[in-house]
């Protein structure tokens, strides 16, 4: 599954590069040559950020006493490359904070996440997004103290999907991400072994500004 996810992302990046080359060769983003006329609204770049609601999955949750939900944040940049009037490719680079909070400890993980999404425009203002995502863990903390990442899976991969609305230069959206990788790979004697069977999931609500 990990290799398949990376393959999808490689293909998406290749298609994005091809779309960008077509735009640069034309010099100006004006796509009136397609039937129906009018300028495409599914190309550009921008910044985005918002809140993130964690939803952990896996049997390891039963090993953590009083597991608590958490609310955090994410922020980053995106580019959108038009492939046709209704379809585009949108790679992003996001700084994301995730948490696993329980009675024994509060654990915080910071990631750089790279989703690469196919975007289907239902109207000029409404679109649905879906595609693979990979992430790299930058830091890990336990009770606000940085810890060694040994025993943690520092590479994460999964899939994301959501819906977005455009209002002038603003974008408002919601997205769900589901990881396919366990948080931990500790031996059976380690106190953090519950993380071996916990996978991250989160729901994101964001606001973006596009150019």
C-alpha positions, 0 to 999 in steps of 0.5 A: 500500500505504501508503494502504491501511495508513493506511485500515485503521488509520483504520477500526480506530480508528473501530471502537475509538471506537465500542466505547469509546462503547458501554462508556461508555454502559453505565457498567459493563463487564458483558456478560451480555446476550449469550447464554451469560452470563458477563463478557467478558475481552477489554476493558481497558488495560495496559502491556507490554514485552519483547525484539525480534529484528531480521530484515532483508529485501531485496537491500541486505543483500548490500551490507553486509559482515558484517551482524549480527543484533541484539536490542533492546527495546520498551515501551508501552501498549495498550487493548482494546475489545470488539466481541463476545464473541470479537472486539476491537480493540487499538490500542497505542503502543510505543517501539521500538528497531531496529538495523542492524549491519555492519562499516562501522557500527552504526546504531540507529533509535528509533521510536514504533510504533502497531499497531492489531490485530484480536484473535480470542479462541480461548478466554478465555485464548488469542487471535490478533492481526493488523493494520496498523502505522505508525511514526515514526522519532524518532532515528537514530544511527551508531556511537552518535552521532546523525545527520541523518535526511535520506535516511532514510524516517522514516515506516514502515508494515507489518503485524503478527501474533501470538498471546497468552496470559493468566494472571490479569492478565498477558499473554505473547505473541509477534508478528512485524512486517514493514515494507513501507517501505525504510529509506533513500531515499539517492542512488546515491553515498551510502555508506548507499545499501544501506538503500534496499533493506532493510526491517525485520522483527522478532519480539517477545516481550513480557510485559504487565500488564492492568487 
